[in-house]
Amino acid sequence: MDLDGILLIDKDKGVTSFEAVRKVKSLLNAKKAGHTGTLDKAASGLLIVCINRATAIQELLMNKFKRYRATVLFGTETDTLDRYGKIIKKETVHGFSDREINNVLMGFLGKTKQVPPYFSAIHKDGKRLYKRALSGEKISIDPREIEIKELNLLKNEKQSITFEVLASKGTYIRSLGLDIAHSLGTFGHLTCLRRLTIGYFSVANAVKIAEIREDTDVIPMNEALADIPHIRVDSEKAYKVYNGVLPTKIFTEKVWQSLNTGYYRVIFEDKLIALIEKREKLSYFKVFREILCT
């Protein structure tokens, strides 16, 4: 029987996100699989893998805020901004006080612009940045808007600090570590990075790849999106959804005008049959016709 849902993986260091997804797909004998945000090969922690029809909800899960714990070593910068790169700068650092560090961390809260690492999977003119870096190309990288909701100092060991951060999609913690070092008047690189949460999903509830079996349960799509409001429909409305009738024709104007902007789950007999999006009007984000037919 096909599985449609998500699996929470606790990825080990040294494994790429692509390799982890490929392994999960093979172990579960899935037709399709994808993840909801790359986790660096050098990093460990939570990776959400979407299985089969759940690949349709990757985008929604990808947009969630993510929490990381990271350690940055001051006085040494590498070309990859982590401990696997080549050292390109080095100086002696005598450490910083908690007050100095906390003052700097406060400056990164809110919406800011960040320059992604040169060694990253971002596409630039049709080619990934890390491939350009490996071939010796030198190109400019445009800064991108990110948002940091929380940034807290956990440990200050003078030569290094460990912090925890809650950040938006597209935030590179390697770049954040370097930016923190720059703000303190030095440079640095990450020696440790672990992703703790994605939205309300926690690595505490994740499994190691080695623990996966063909009969491992996945989290159903409806449960995976439980933080999205829902609208229950009867069989008549479900039939209209299945046949592509516009949501504005299924629900009265009074109903859909009363909805807040955002996404909604459409539920029929406890099954997720569609996702709709409310902007100026209602429109379909995805209709799960296969589920309606089962």
N, C-alpha and C positions, 0 to 999 in steps of 0.2 A: 504493500500500500504506500502511495506517495505521502511524503511528509510535507506539510506546509506550515512553516513557522520559523522561529529564530532559536539559535543555540548560543548560550553565553560561554565563551572560551577564555580561559586564562592562558594567554600566549606566553611562551618562554622566550627569553633572550636568544638571539641567534637564528630565529625563524622569521621569515618575512610574512607579512599579512597574506600575500598571494599564496605562499606555500601552505599556510595554515588553512585557508579556505579550500584549497585543492585537496588537502588531506581530509578535511571534514566531509567534503563532497563525496570522496571515495569511500570513507568509512560508513556513511549513511546511505550509500548507493543512490544519491540524489541526482536529479536531472539538471538542476541549476543551483548555484550557490554564489553568494557575494557578501562582502562585508560593508559595514556602515562607517568607515573611516579608517584610513591606514594608520597602523601603529608601527613605528620604526623597528627595523630589525634588531637594533641595540636595546630596544625597550621591551618590557614585559607588561602583562596586565590584560584588561578587558578588551576583547574583540567580539563584536556581535556578528554572527554569521547568519544570513538570511537564506532559508532553504526553499527551493522550488517556487511556488507562487508568492512566497513572502519576499522575493527579490523585488516585487512591485512596491514594497513599502520601505525600501532602503533609504530613499531620499528623506522620508519623514523622520526616520531614526537618526540619520546622519546629521540632521539640523539641531540635535539636542546638545546642550552644554555638557562638557566633559571635565572630569576632575582628575588631576595628576599629582603625583608626588615626585619631586625631582631634586637631584643634588648637583650643584655647579661648583667646580673647582676653579678658584681664581688664580690668575697669573700665567695661565697657559691656554692658548687658543689653537684649535685644530681646524683643518679645512672643512670637516664635516660637522663641526660644532659638538661632537661627542667623542668618547674615548677611543673610537675606532679609526679616527682620522689621523692625518699627518700634522705634526706640530708645526705651526707657522709663526707663532709669537710666544715669547716666554719672558717673564720678569719675576722678581721677588715681591711677594705681597705679605704684609705684616698683619693683615686682618682688619676687620671693621667692627664697630660696636653694634649691638642690637638696635640702638636708636638710629644709627646711620642707615642700617639696612632697612629697617621698617619705614623710614622716611622715603627711601628710594622705592620700595614696594608699593607704597601708597600712590605714587605717581603713575603706576601702570593700570590702576583701576578705571573701569569705564571703557568707552569706545576709543580706540587709538589706531594708529597705522603701524603695520609691522612688515619688515622686509623678510620674506621666506628664505630659508637656507639655500645656498647654491646646490648642495647635494640634497635634492628633494624630488618627488615624483610629479611636480607641477609641470604642465605642458607650456612651452614657449615656442611659438611659431611651429607647432606640430611635433616638437621633440621634447622629451622630458629633460628637465634641468640637470639631473644627475648624469645623464648620458653626455650632455654638453660639457659638464665639468670633467668627466673622465677623458674626453677627447681634447681637453685643453682649451676649449672655447671660453672667451671672456665676454659676457653680455650683461646688460643692465637688467635688474629685476625690479619690477614695480612694486611698491608697498601695497598692502591689502588691509582693509579695515577689519579689525577684530574687536572682541569685547571680553573683558575680564571682570567677573563678578566678585571673585574672592582671590586674595593672594596673601598667604600667611607664612611667616617664618616659623619653622619647626625646630631647627637646630642651627646653631652658629659655632663652627669649629675653626674660626679665624681664617684658615686657608680655604675653607669651603662652607657652603650653607645648604641646608635642605629646606625646601619650601613646598607648600601645597597650593594648587591653583585650580580655580573653576573657570573655564574659558570656552569661548564659542567655537563653532566649526571654523576650520581654517587657521587656528592658532598653532604656531610651531613653538613648542616648549624649548627646543634647542635655541631658537632665535631669542626667545624670552630670556633664557639664561645668559646669553651674550649681552643682551640689552641691559640686563640688571648689572652685569659686571662693568659695562661701559659707564653706566650712571654712577658707579662707585669709583670711577677713575682708573679702571684696569680692564682686563679682558678675561675670558674664561671659556670653559666648555662643560657640557653635562657629562657626569660620570655614572649617573643612574637615572632612569626614568621608568615610572610605572603608572599605568592608567588604572584608576580606581573605580570610576563610575562613568556611565553614559546615560544622561537623563536620570531616571530612577532605577536603572539597572546597575548592580554592583558586582565587582569581581568576586566578592565573598560568596556569590551564588553561582559562580562559573565553574566549569570543569576543565581539566587538562586534556589535551588532545589524546594522550595515551589512555585516558579513561573512557573514550567514546566507543560505543558498540553500535551495531546496525540497528538495535532496538532502543537506542537512547532516545528518551522523550525530548521533543522540542516544545517551546512555548508557542501556543497557537497565535495566529495573527491578531485575533480579537483581544486576547490577553496582552499581547505585546504592545498594543496601542491603547491600553486601558486608560491612559491619561488624556485621551482625546474624547470629547463629549460624543454621545451617541443619540441616534434617533431610531426608535423601533417602528417597523412597518408591518402591515398585515399582508396576506397573500396577494391581494389585489395590487397594492403598491409595489410589492416585490416583483410581481410579473411585469409591471411597467418599467421598473429599473432594469430588469433583464432585457427588455425590448428597446432600451435606449431612449425612453421618454424623458424629456428634459426635467431635471429636478424642480424647476419653476412651474412645471405643469403637474407634477405629482403632489407637491406641497402647496398649500394656499399661500398667497402673497403675505397674508397676516403672519403665517408661521415662519416663512423664511426671512421676512423683514425683521422679525424679532430675534433672530440668531445673531450672535456676535461674529465678527470676522475671524476666519480660521477654518480648520478642518473638522469634519464630523464623520463618525462611523454610522453606516446604515445597517441595522441589525434586523434579521428575520429569523425567528425561531432560534435565537442565540447563535446564529451564524453571521459572520461579517460578509455582507454581500456587495458592499460598495463603500467607497470613500468619496465624500463630496466636499467642495471647498466654497466657502462663502466670502465673496469679495463684494462687488456691487450687486451681483446676483449669485445664484447657486449654479455650480457646474460640477461635473464629474471629475474626480481625480483618478479614480480607478473603479471599474466594475468587475467583480469576480464572477463571471458568468459560469465558469466551471463549477464553482461551489453551489451556485443556484441550481445547477442541473443534478447535483448529487443528492 
